[in-house]
Amino acid sequence: MSVFNFSAGPAVMPKPVIEQIQRDLPSLDNSGMSILEISHRSALFQNIIDEAVADLRDLLNIPANYHICFAQGGGTGQFAAVPLNLANNRRHIALLDSGTWAAKAGKEATRLGYQVTTLATTKDGKYRELPRLKQAIPADSFDYLHVTTNNTIEGTAYHTVPESEIPIVADMSSNFLGENYDITNFGLVFAGAQKNLGPAGVTVVIVREDLIQTAEAVPSIFDYQLAIDKGSMLNTPPTFAIYAAGLVLKWIKAEGGVTEMARRNQAKSDKLYDYLDESKLFNAPAFKPDRSYTNVVFSTNNDELDAVLVKEATAAGLMNLKGHRSVGGLRASLYNAMPMAGVDALIDFLYQFEQTHQ
Ligand code: PMP
């Protein structure tokens, strides 16, 4: 059955990558062994991880003074790892509270004993627009500013990076490689793979080397310096997830790189937002200039009707349109691997639904 999968993550992956995995699975590079079976210490796997790092460096123009690591523990793990590694001078973090995930990052740092100051929040307006800095941040005040570039649940994104004198830590989980950012604007970028990069299980961390100031209390598994020194193999890494992410990176390169991905994502989301804005039934609440290219949040403003829509859409092969459980409504995630044909099919379906449920 052919479907379009609008899941927010784990999410749709490029079809050629899935097919490549299928071909490789019984015997990787004629080794007679599967990627699921080989040692992370084998030359076969070393080659895979080296190529993934090189391809990522190339795709994002990552300068030599930034290290690339493959971590475990997801974005949630990084909510702890980042302060443990980067906030030991002042033990004080600044936060732009742009959505649920930003708030969770703040909570985790607080839990670990760091002081967190929210410089701006749009929580009272249900995060429909992005919080913006109203004044410059004093250079010696905080260790870093935590920014969520794309708010997966609320459907907003910083299309330009906030101006900041202090290093910015970017949680790029849901628009990593889907929107073009200059890495040198950030002190650290992290992203769970399970949206734009591959299967769940691996998290990319890109960190400027001068910012790492590990304290003794950091668990080894979260210690960036150790991860760098050991080439992301302090312990057994998620070998399959890294292999699959490596294939996705090659697919992005072959398709024209991140600029092309961003162009496609913008075109896809523009088309859907245009339809939703014209529609009498649907409403896309995010403030227009702040709207995400990768997560389109909308609803009929009627919970029962939204539920009917999800059911009918599923029957029509349009999967996973239910909004996040914390906000309800509907959400279509349009990551790199979602073709325009998926958006066209969704708009056709929504149009028909609107005709029959006015
Ligand atoms: N940050 C953002 C922006 C996310 O969307 C998510 C997951 N949806 C997370 C962090 C948490 O990631 P994980 O589930 O990998 O811990």
Boltz pocket constraint, residues with backbone or C-beta under 6 A from the ligand:
constraints:
  - pocket:
      binder: B
      contacts: [[A, 8], [A, 9], [A, 73], [A, 74], [A, 75], [A, 76], [A, 77], [A, 101], [A, 148], [A, 150], [A, 151], [A, 152], [A, 153], [A, 171], [A, 172], [A, 173], [A, 174], [A, 192]]
      max_distance: 6.0
